[in-house]
Amino acid sequence: MSRKKKELKAQGFTLKATIKNTMVEGPPDAGAFQERPSKPTTFRLFYERGEFPMALQHKPGGNRIVWRMEIEKLDYHHYLPLFFDGLCETIHLYEFFARQGVHDMLEHGGPKILPVIPQLIIPIRTALNTRNPQVMTTTPKVLQHLVTSGDKVGEALVPYYRQILPIFNIFKNVNINSIDGIEYSQRKRENIGDLIQETLELFERHGGKDAFINIKYMVPTYQSCMTS
């Protein structure tokens, strides 16, 4: 064997030995849980212009919003998507007005809510895509209220599961590990994994016969909460 071949063989052996004894690391973190700041919301723009028929009332037991007109008479196609757009907000008072405005409109909307569902999907998806812990606890609570707010609302959401549920699939098993943290989050309903599980169960209960199979497609680990 020539000297050159001997050198190549030696180099090859060295390379194999190096690879064999090298610790192989896993792929880099894809950033699935990393926060993604949202753009300035249209809700904030309208709020700063004073275009919402509402005001802040200071009370000893806590602040509340006061509507300047009956909520039932609001244009739901105009206002409800704006308040959902504000779910991305995390700064007081923007966050407070958006969250309370959403719940007030869902509480009093009745049949006005169903026709607006298609306009709510992008704001919902945008809020979830921020992956912000505060937004990730607020939005499932809003979705729980939405799905129970009127007849057929749950069924109307089924075609949009592919836009809403991917983030749920990522965060479904996110829980706080420390015992004190678990107790606090359960008391305050701020455990993201638990909130997502509750929301999926309500989706299944109110989504009609096609709800479960569509949830399962997007969140494979979900198990039906319905009994036969």
N, C-alpha and C positions, 0 to 999 in steps of 0.2 A: 504494500500500500504506500502510495506516494505521501510525501510530507504534507502536501496541501490537503489531501483527503483525510489524513490523520487529524489535521487542524480543524477541518470542517466537522469531522465526527466528534471531536472533543468539544467543539462549540455547540453542536447539536445536543450532546449529552448534558452540557452545562445548562442550556436553555430549558431542556425538559426537567432537569432537576430543580431549576429555579421556579418553573411553573408549578411543579408538584408541591413545592414547599411554600408556595405563596397563598396567603389567605384571600379568598375571593370575596369581595364585598358585594352587597346587594345593590340594586339600581338606586340612583339618587331619588330623594323625595320629590314626588311629582307636584307637591304643593296643593293637594286636594282640599286640605283643611285651611289653607292660608287665606286670610281676609283679602277681599278684592273691593277696594273703595268704589262707591258708586259716583256717578256724575251728579252735579247739582240737580235737584229735583224740580219738576214743574210745580209741585205742591209748595215748595219753599217760595218760589217766585210769586205765586198767587197769594200766599200768606203775607209776604212783605208788602204787597200792593193793597192789602186789606180787602181782598175780593171775596172772602168767605163771610157768610152771614152769621158770624159767631164771635164771642168775646170771652176773655178769661175772667172768671169770678174767684176772688180770694175768699176762702172760708177757713174757720179754725180747724176743721177736720181735714182740710186739704183743698187744693185748687180744683175747680171744675170748669167746664166750658158751658156757656149759655148761648143758645141759638136765638137769633133775632127774628126767626120765622118758624112756623111749624115744619118739622123735619119731613113729614109726609108730603109736603107741597114742594119740596126741592126737586130740581131736575136731576134725577139719578144718573142719567147718561152723561151728564156733565160733571157732577160733583163726586160721585162714588169712585170713579177711576182716579180722580185727583187725590183723594184721601188714600187710596191704595198705593199710589205713587209715593206718598209720604212715609210708607212703611220702611223705606231705606234710611230714614232720618234717625240719628242717634243723639242729636243735640236738643236739649230742652230750650225753648218750648216747642220747637218744630215736631219733635217726636211725640210729645204729649198731645198736641192738637190733632195730629194725624191718627194716632192710635184711638183716641177717644172719639174722634169724628167718624172713623170707620165703624166702631162698635155701635154708636148712636144710630147711624144710618142703617146698619143691618138690623138693629132692634126694631126700627119703625118702618122698614122698607116694604115688607110684605111682597106682593106680586110685582113690585117695581124692580126687584133685584134680579130675577131670572133673565130678563132681556139684556141686562148689562154684563152678564158673565163673560162673553168674549172680550170685552174691553178690560177685564180685570186680570187676564192671564199674563200679559207682559209685565205689569207692575209686580205681580206675585213672583214670577220667575226672576225678575231683576232683584227683588228683595232677598230671595233665597240665595241667589248667586253672589251676594256680598260676602256670604259665609261669616258675617259678623255675629258673635255670640248673642249680643243684645237683639239683633234683628232676627236671629234664628230661634229665639224664644218667643218673640212677639208674633211673628208671621204664622206659626202653627196654631196659636190661639185664635188668630183672626180667621184662619181657614176652618177651624172647628165651628166658629160662630157662623161663618158663611154657609157651610154645608148643611147647617140646621136652621137656616134663616127663612126658608120657604119651601113650598112644594116643588119638586123636580129639580131643585138647585143641585143636589148631590149627583143626580143622573146627568145633568148638563155639564158637570165637571169631568166626567169620565173621558171624553175625547181629548182632554187636555192633560191627562196624566203624564204623557211623554214629555211635556214641558215642565210640569211641576215636580214630578217624583225623582228625577235623577239626583238632586241634592239630598232628598230624603234617604235615598239608598246609601249615599256616602256617610251621612251623619246618624243613621239609624241606631248604631251601636255606641254612639258617643255618650259616655256617662262619667260622672265625677267619681273618682276613686276613693277619696278619703271619706271616712264615716261621717265626720262632721259636715263635710261638703254635701254628701248625699242627703242628710237630714235637712239641711238648709234649703237645698234646691227642691226637694219634694214639698217642703212647706210653702215655698214661694212659687212653685210650679215653674222652675227655671232649668230643669234637667232636659237637655235637648233630645236625648234618646227617648225618654219617656213621653215627651210632647209629640214626637214624630209617631211613636207607636199609637198613642191615643188618636191622633189625626187619621192615620191609616185605617184604624178600626171604624171611625165615624164615616170615612169615605166608603168603606165596604158596606156598612149598615144602611147608608142613605143613597148609595150609588146604583142600586138595582142589580139585575142578574149578571150584568157584564162587569161589575166593579172588581170582584176578586181576581178574575183572570188577568185583567189589565193592571191591577196593582202588583200581582205576582210577576208579571212580565218585567216590570220596572224595578221591583224590589224583591229579588228571588228568595230572600230569607224570611219574607213575611208569611205568617201562618194565619189562616182564616180564624176570625173570632166568632163566626156564626156556627150555631149548633144545628144539627140535622133534626 
